[in-house]
């Protein structure tokens, strides 16, 4: 049987990776603790209980997959301390999961833990749950950060699971902010074009895989199948009776309702993954809540975005790097030796390592990388380096950038590329979210690569002997980890 959130947390705690905090305030304190802890080393998962104003057992989980060990545990992957090794393994896993996901359609069951408590009609009160106000300048309390939002295409019946931000307006109403072009938004726009309200189910506590897969770019209707492939068995769902949508049977909390046409309320501002309040407040669709389901002692899965590192940034790095590496290979770019979406800027700062084979090879890799998902959406910089540079080591990358590139010759600009309302460099208001991309060739010049000055190196043999003799006296490992 696949793990639910609680079974996964038991494994996390058995590894010494879970900390308990009692008595924190939902109003800013949970968010502040999470921000500060996400920048610490080691960074454990944190579960908050005895939250101010709420009974014991109504809990919030943050920092769930902020290190490689917990991320590997969530994805059932072998342990490694190397981010690049995990990217390499995930490349193969992604291909396997994609090829097999048709074997894992969701399984409808008659019941599940999510049905332990039900609130309907006059009993609906979202503030029965300890919803945090994550950042001091947020426009409200956000229950939806580590969520999974379930909608259905009215034309073909395909079910989508997405990750969108959900602010609570009042006891029975939430906001639903979805960026243009996302599947969930396409669904409610189709319903509204028909003059109908869009049914929606919102899961706010679940195994981390549910949220992380919900944030992936997958073909329409494939998220549940993909989750099943990752976990090795179909996701068990309950057919929710009001909306008819399939909801995870072991979710901690599911809220259901309808998105009415022509009804909006001001949503935001909300501190986003860029580290800024770039999108400000705006009118956004609402969800009129009709029912809340929750387990005994429910857990909200919090993944508050912030300036990286944050709850979701490491997964974005590893997943995005693997997807982009596979995309470059499928685009027939030879000898790609590594891809890394730096946690500094995620898709806004991408590094590709290649072994140069022909004139223009580096530019080919750079231009294809900047327009392949996930770097195509809200990208900024793509740097291509030689195979001797570790793309996950920002100091190595910046050294190559400083010593192997000439600004006049090695920087090209792509204009009018795909951006987002979250883009800090787009002055609002506007209805045209374009940005530019810099592609930087930080490789040794191909035409005189053999004449390029030799870099200073330490042989593996000499380094091993020095570590053996002096390692107990000094730290001789070198390099820095950025996660």
C-alpha positions in Angstrom: 0.0 0.0 0.0 1.3 3.4 -0.9 2.2 5.8 1.9 -0.2 8.5 2.9 1.2 11.7 4.6 1.2 10.2 8.0 3.0 7.0 7.0 5.6 9.1 5.2 6.0 11.3 8.3 6.6 8.3 10.4 9.5 7.3 8.2 10.8 10.9 8.3 10.7 10.9 12.1 12.5 7.5 12.2 15.4 9.1 10.3 15.6 11.9 12.8 14.3 14.4 10.2 11.2 15.7 11.9 10.9 18.5 14.5 7.9 19.4 16.6 7.0 23.0 17.5 4.2 23.6 20.0 2.4 26.9 20.7 3.3 28.9 17.6 0.9 31.6 16.3 -0.7 31.2 12.9 -0.4 34.9 12.4 3.1 35.3 11.0 5.0 33.1 13.4 4.6 29.8 11.7 5.7 31.4 8.4 8.7 33.2 10.0 9.9 30.0 11.7 9.6 28.2 8.4 11.6 30.9 6.6 14.4 31.0 9.1 14.6 27.2 9.4 14.6 26.6 5.6 17.9 28.6 5.6 19.5 26.5 8.3 21.6 23.4 8.0 20.5 20.8 8.8 16.9 21.7 7.9 14.4 19.2 9.1 10.7 18.9 8.4 8.6 20.9 11.0 5.2 20.0 12.3 3.3 22.7 14.3 0.8 21.7 16.9 -1.0 23.5 19.8 -1.3 26.4 17.4 -2.5 29.6 19.1 -6.3 29.6 19.2 -6.7 26.0 17.9 -7.1 22.6 19.7 -4.2 20.1 19.9 -4.1 17.9 16.8 -5.0 20.6 14.3 -1.5 20.8 12.7 0.6 22.4 10.0 3.6 20.8 8.3 6.3 22.8 6.6 9.8 22.2 5.2 8.6 18.8 4.1 11.1 18.2 1.3 13.8 20.8 1.7 16.7 18.4 1.6 17.8 15.6 -0.7 17.1 12.8 1.9 13.5 13.6 2.4 12.9 14.3 -1.3 14.4 10.9 -2.1 12.2 9.3 0.5 9.1 11.0 -1.0 10.0 9.8 -4.5 11.2 6.3 -3.4 14.6 7.0 -4.8 18.0 5.8 -3.7 19.9 8.0 -1.3 22.7 10.2 -2.5 24.3 13.4 -1.2 24.9 14.7 -4.7 22.3 16.8 -6.4 23.7 16.0 -9.8 23.5 12.3 -9.1 19.9 12.7 -8.1 19.1 14.6 -11.3 20.7 11.8 -13.3 18.7 9.1 -11.5 15.5 11.2 -11.9 16.0 11.5 -15.6 15.7 7.7 -15.9 12.8 7.6 -13.4 10.9 10.2 -15.3 11.1 8.2 -18.5 10.0 5.0 -16.7 7.1 6.8 -14.9 5.9 8.4 -18.2 6.1 5.1 -20.0 4.2 3.2 -17.4 1.6 5.7 -16.1 -1.1 4.5 -18.4 -1.1 1.3 -16.2 -2.1 3.4 -13.1 -5.5 5.0 -13.6 -7.0 6.2 -10.3 -9.0 3.6 -8.4 -12.5 4.6 -7.0 -13.1 3.3 -3.5 -16.2 3.6 -1.3 -14.6 5.4 1.6 -11.4 6.6 3.2 -9.9 8.6 6.1 -10.8 11.9 4.5 -14.5 11.2 5.3 -13.9 11.0 9.0 -15.4 14.5 9.5 -17.8 16.4 7.2 -19.0 20.0 7.4 -21.8 21.1 5.1 -24.0 24.1 4.7 -24.2 26.3 7.8 -21.5 24.2 9.5 -18.9 25.2 6.9 -16.2 27.3 8.5 -12.8 27.3 6.9 -11.3 29.1 10.0 -12.0 25.9 12.0 -8.6 25.0 10.5 -5.3 26.7 11.6 -4.7 28.5 8.3 -1.4 30.5 8.5 -0.7 34.0 7.4 2.7 33.2 6.0 4.3 36.6 5.4 3.7 39.9 7.2 2.6 41.8 4.1 0.4 39.0 2.7 -3.2 40.1 1.9 -4.7 37.3 4.0 -4.4 33.7 5.2 -3.4 31.2 2.6 -4.6 27.6 3.1 -3.4 26.7 -0.4 0.4 26.6 -0.8 1.2 22.8 -0.7 -2.2 22.0 -2.2 -3.7 19.9 -5.0 -6.6 21.5 -6.9 -8.8 19.1 -8.8 -10.9 20.2 -11.8 -12.5 18.5 -14.8 -12.6 19.5 -18.5 -16.2 20.0 -19.4 -15.5 19.0 -23.0 -13.7 15.6 -22.6 -14.0 14.8 -18.9 -10.3 14.8 -18.3 -9.4 15.4 -14.6 -6.6 17.8 -13.8 -4.6 18.1 -10.5 -2.8 21.4 -10.3 -1.1 23.5 -7.6 -2.5 27.0 -7.3 -2.6 29.6 -4.5 -5.7 29.7 -2.4 -6.4 32.6 0.0 -9.3 32.4 2.4 -11.7 35.4 2.2 -14.2 34.3 4.8 -15.7 31.2 6.5 -17.2 30.0 3.2 -15.2 31.6 0.4 -11.7 31.3 -1.0 -9.9 32.9 -3.8 -8.6 30.8 -6.7 -5.6 32.4 -8.4 -4.3 30.5 -11.5 -1.8 31.9 -14.0 -3.0 32.2 -17.7 -2.5 29.0 -19.7 -2.6 26.6 -16.8 -5.0 23.6 -17.1 -7.2 24.5 -14.1 -7.7 28.0 -15.5 -8.6 26.6 -18.9 -11.2 24.4 -17.2 -13.0 27.2 -15.3 -12.9 29.5 -18.4 -14.6 26.7 -20.4 -17.4 26.4 -17.8 -17.8 30.1 -17.6 -18.1 30.4 -21.4 -21.0 28.0 -21.1 -22.5 30.2 -18.3 -22.0 27.5 -15.7 -20.1 27.4 -12.4 -17.0 25.3 -12.4 -16.8 22.5 -9.8 -13.6 22.3 -7.9 -12.1 20.1 -5.1 -9.1 21.4 -3.1 -6.9 19.0 -1.1 -4.8 20.8 1.5 -3.0 17.9 3.1 -1.5 14.8 1.4 1.7 12.9 0.7 4.3 15.3 -0.8 4.1 13.5 -4.1 0.5 14.7 -4.7 1.5 18.3 -4.4 4.8 18.0 -6.3 3.2 16.1 -9.2 0.4 18.7 -9.2 3.0 21.3 -10.0 4.6 19.4 -12.9 3.9 20.1 -16.6 2.2 16.9 -17.7 -0.2 16.1 -20.5 -3.9 17.0 -19.6 -5.5 14.4 -17.3 -2.3 12.5 -16.4 -1.5 13.7 -12.8 -3.2 10.9 -11.0 -1.7 8.3 -13.3 1.7 9.8 -12.8 1.3 9.7 -9.0 0.4 6.1 -9.3 3.5 5.3 -11.4 5.7 7.1 -8.8 4.2 5.2 -5.9 3.8 1.9 -7.7 0.1 1.5 -7.3 -3.1 3.5 -8.3 -4.2 6.5 -6.3 -7.3 5.6 -4.4 -10.0 8.2 -4.7 -13.5 8.8 -3.5 -16.1 10.2 -5.9 -17.2 13.4 -4.1 -21.0 13.6 -4.2 -21.5 17.3 -4.7 -19.0 18.0 -7.5 -18.6 14.4 -8.8 -14.8 15.0 -8.7 -12.4 12.2 -7.6 -10.7 13.2 -4.3 -7.8 11.4 -2.7 -9.2 9.0 -0.2 -6.4 9.5 2.3 -6.2 13.3 2.1 -6.0 15.2 5.3 -8.4 18.0 4.2 -10.5 18.4 1.1 -12.7 21.5 0.5 -15.2 21.4 -2.4 -17.4 24.0 -4.1 -18.0 25.9 -7.3 -16.3 28.8 -9.1 -19.2 31.0 -10.3 -18.9 33.0 -13.5 -18.6 36.8 -13.3 -17.8 36.8 -9.5 -14.5 38.0 -8.3 -12.9 39.4 -5.2 -9.6 41.1 -4.5 -6.8 38.4 -3.9 -3.3 39.1 -2.6 -0.8 40.3 -2.4 1.2 37.2 -1.7 4.9 36.7 -1.3 5.9 34.4 -4.1 8.8 32.1 -5.0 10.8 34.9 -6.7 11.2 36.5 -3.2 8.9 39.5 -4.1 5.3 40.6 -4.1 5.5 41.0 -7.9 1.9 40.3 -8.8 0.3 42.6 -6.2 -3.4 42.3 -5.4 -5.9 41.7 -8.2 -9.5 40.6 -8.8 -9.5 36.8 -8.9 -12.2 34.2 -9.2 -13.7 32.8 -6.0 -14.7 29.4 -4.8 -18.1 29.2 -3.0 -17.4 26.4 -0.5 -20.2 23.9 0.1 -18.5 21.2 2.0 -15.3 20.4 4.0 -13.9 16.9 4.6 -11.1 16.3 7.0 -9.4 13.5 9.0 -9.3 13.4 12.8 -6.4 15.6 13.8 -5.9 17.1 10.3 -2.6 18.3 8.9 -2.3 21.2 6.5 0.7 20.7 4.1 2.3 24.1 4.0 4.7 25.0 1.2 5.0 28.8 1.5 6.9 30.3 -1.4 9.7 32.7 -0.5 13.1 33.8 -1.6 14.9 30.4 -2.2 15.7 28.2 -0.6 12.1 27.4 0.3 9.7 24.4 0.7 9.4 23.7 -2.9 12.6 25.0 -4.4 14.8 21.9 -4.1 12.2 19.7 -5.9 11.8 22.4 -8.6 15.6 22.3 -9.1 15.9 18.5 -9.3 12.7 18.0 -11.3 13.3 20.9 -13.7 16.9 20.0 -14.3 16.0 16.4 -15.2 13.1 17.4 -17.5 15.3 20.0 -19.3 18.2 17.6 -19.6 15.9 15.0 -21.2 14.4 17.7 -23.5 17.8 18.7 -24.8 18.7 15.1 -25.5 15.4 14.6 -27.4 16.3 17.8 -29.3 19.4 16.0 -30.5 21.9 18.1 -28.6 24.9 15.7 -28.2 27.1 15.3 -25.2 25.1 17.1 -22.5 27.0 16.4 -19.3 24.7 18.1 -16.8 21.9 20.5 -16.3 21.2 22.5 -13.2 18.4 25.0 -12.5 20.1 26.9 -9.7 18.2 27.2 -6.5 19.3 30.9 -6.6 16.7 31.7 -9.3 15.2 28.3 -10.4 14.3 28.6 -14.0 15.6 32.1 -14.1 19.2 30.8 -13.9 19.9 27.6 -15.8 23.3 26.1 -16.3 24.1 23.5 -19.0 27.4 21.6 -19.1 28.5 20.1 -22.5 31.5 18.5 -24.1 32.0 20.7 -27.2 31.9 18.7 -30.4 31.5 21.3 -33.2 31.4 25.1 -33.8 28.1 26.5 -32.5 27.4 23.6 -30.1 27.3 25.8 -27.1 24.9 28.3 -28.7 22.7 25.5 -29.9 22.4 24.1 -26.3 21.8 27.6 -24.9 19.0 28.6 -27.3 17.2 25.3 -27.1 17.5 25.3 -23.3 16.0 28.7 -22.9 12.9 27.8 -24.9 12.3 24.3 -23.6 10.1 23.7 -20.6 10.5 24.3 -17.8 13.0 27.1 -18.6 10.8 28.6 -21.2 8.3 29.9 -18.6 9.7 33.0 -16.8 13.3 32.2 -17.7 16.0 34.8 -17.5 19.6 33.5 -18.0 21.0 30.3 -19.5 24.7 29.7 -19.1 26.5 27.0 -21.0 29.8 25.7 -19.6 32.4 23.0 -20.5 32.3 19.5 -19.1 34.9 20.2 -16.4 32.5 22.6 -14.7 30.0 21.2 -12.2 26.7 23.1 -13.1 25.4 22.6 -9.6 28.4 24.5 -8.0 27.6 28.2 -8.4 31.2 29.1 -7.7 32.5 26.9 -10.5 29.9 28.4 -12.8 30.7 32.0 -12.0 34.5 31.3 -12.4 33.8 29.9 -15.9 31.6 32.9 -16.7 34.2 35.4 -15.5 37.2 33.7 -17.3 35.8 32.0 -20.4 33.3 34.5 -21.8 33.6 37.9 -23.4 30.5 40.0 -23.0 30.7 41.4 -26.6 31.0 38.0 -28.2 29.3 35.5 -25.9 26.0 37.0 -24.7 23.0 36.9 -27.0 19.5 38.2 -26.2 16.1 36.5 -27.0 13.3 39.1 -26.9 9.5 38.8 -26.3 9.7 35.4 -24.6 7.1 33.8 -22.3 6.8 35.4 -18.9 4.2 35.8 -16.1 2.5 38.3 -13.8 5.1 37.2 -11.1 7.9 38.7 -13.2 9.5 41.4 -11.1 11.0 43.2 -14.1 7.6 43.8 -15.8 6.1 47.1 -14.8 2.4 46.7 -14.0 -0.3 47.1 -15.1 0.0 45.4 -18.4 -1.7 42.8 -20.5 1.4 41.6 -22.3 3.7 39.5 -20.1 6.9 39.2 -22.3 10.5 39.2 -21.1 13.9 38.7 -22.6 16.5 36.0 -22.1 20.3 36.2 -22.0 22.1 33.1 -23.3 25.7 33.1 -22.3 28.4 31.0 -23.8 30.9 30.5 -20.9 32.7 27.7 -22.7 36.3 27.9 -24.0 36.3 29.3 -27.5 35.8 26.2 -29.8 38.1 27.5 -32.6 41.1 27.8 -30.3 40.2 25.5 -27.4 43.5 23.7 -27.6 45.4 27.0 -27.1 43.3 28.1 -24.2 45.4 28.6 -21.0 45.7 25.5 -18.9 43.7 25.7 -15.6 45.3 24.9 -12.3 44.4 21.4 -11.2 45.1 19.0 -8.3 45.4 15.3 -9.3 43.0 12.9 -7.6 46.0 10.9 -6.3 47.6 14.0 -4.7 44.3 15.2 -3.3 43.6 11.7 -1.8 47.0 11.6 -0.1 46.5 15.1 1.4 43.1 14.2 2.7 44.3 11.0 4.2 47.2 12.7 6.0 45.7 16.0 7.0 41.9 15.5 6.9 41.7 15.0 10.6 43.3 18.4 11.1 41.6 20.5 8.4 38.5 20.2 6.3 39.9 19.4 2.9 36.7 18.5 1.0 36.3 21.9 -0.6 33.3 23.2 -2.4 29.9 24.3 -1.0 26.5 22.8 -1.1 23.8 25.3 -2.0 20.8 23.3 -0.7 
